[in-house]
């Protein structure tokens, strides 16, 4: 099994997680876990960044879910700048997901 993560710097804060041969519910559960953890970890000043973290399941049939923040500045807290230390929230959320448990429960749901 391979887990692919793509960081698209052209679209700030955009992440793709693709796991082959997982059922739809398992992929959505994994994506929801990423979003939930990212929301808890996101730095908060006004709360805008946190409120813009969402799960997009429009491509779940292609085995892709998107965990993204539509805040225009979403990438900068993640990677930092010359004037601000990084405060990662998406990558740690991705790393924290227990994919083995999600995969196991997903496969047990198959007919």
C-alpha positions in Angstrom: 0.0 0.0 0.0 1.2 3.5 -0.9 0.1 6.8 0.6 0.8 9.8 -1.6 0.9 13.3 -0.3 1.2 16.2 -2.8 1.9 19.7 -1.6 0.7 22.2 -4.2 2.4 25.5 -3.5 0.6 27.2 -6.3 -2.6 26.8 -4.4 -1.9 27.8 -0.8 -2.7 25.2 1.8 -3.8 22.5 -0.6 -3.1 18.9 0.2 -4.0 15.7 -1.6 -4.1 12.3 0.1 -4.6 9.3 -2.1 -4.8 5.8 -0.9 -5.4 3.1 -3.6 -8.2 0.6 -3.1 -9.8 2.1 0.0 -13.5 2.4 0.2 -15.2 5.7 0.1 -16.2 5.8 3.7 -12.7 5.1 4.9 -11.2 7.8 2.8 -13.7 10.3 4.1 -13.1 9.2 7.7 -9.3 9.7 7.2 -9.8 13.1 5.6 -12.2 14.2 8.3 -9.6 13.2 10.9 -7.0 15.3 9.1 -9.4 18.3 9.1 -10.4 17.9 12.7 -6.7 17.7 13.9 -5.6 20.6 11.6 -8.4 22.7 13.1 -7.3 22.0 16.6 -3.6 22.7 15.7 -4.1 25.8 13.5 -2.7 29.0 15.1 -5.5 31.3 16.1 -5.5 35.1 16.0 -8.9 36.0 14.6 -10.0 32.4 14.0 -10.3 32.9 10.2 -7.6 30.3 9.3 -9.2 27.7 11.5 -12.7 28.4 10.2 -11.6 28.0 6.6 -10.2 24.4 7.0 -12.6 22.1 5.2 -12.8 18.6 3.7 -13.6 18.4 0.0 -14.9 15.0 -1.1 -15.8 16.0 -4.7 -13.1 13.6 -6.1 -13.7 10.7 -3.6 -14.6 8.5 -6.6 -11.1 9.0 -7.8 -9.8 8.0 -4.4 -8.9 11.6 -3.5 -10.0 13.8 -0.7 -8.8 17.3 -0.2 -8.0 18.7 3.3 -7.6 22.4 2.6 -7.8 25.9 4.0 -9.2 28.5 1.8 -7.6 31.3 3.8 -5.3 33.2 1.4 -2.4 33.0 3.8 -2.8 29.4 4.8 0.6 28.2 3.7 2.6 30.8 5.7 1.8 29.6 9.2 2.5 26.0 8.0 6.0 26.8 6.6 6.9 30.1 8.3 8.4 33.2 6.8 11.5 35.2 7.3 9.6 37.2 10.0 7.5 34.4 11.5 8.4 31.0 12.8 6.5 28.0 11.3 3.4 26.8 13.2 2.6 23.6 11.3 -0.9 22.4 11.5 -1.7 20.4 8.3 1.4 18.2 8.0 1.2 17.1 11.7 -2.5 16.4 11.2 -1.7 14.2 8.3 1.0 12.4 10.2 -1.3 11.8 13.2 -4.0 9.9 11.2 -4.1 6.2 12.1 -4.4 5.0 8.5 -3.9 1.4 9.5 -7.0 1.5 11.8 -9.0 3.3 9.1 -8.0 0.9 6.4 -8.8 -2.1 8.7 -12.3 -0.8 9.5 -12.9 0.2 5.9 -12.1 -3.3 4.6 -14.2 -4.9 7.2 -17.2 -2.9 5.8 -16.8 -4.4 2.4 -19.5 -6.9 1.3 
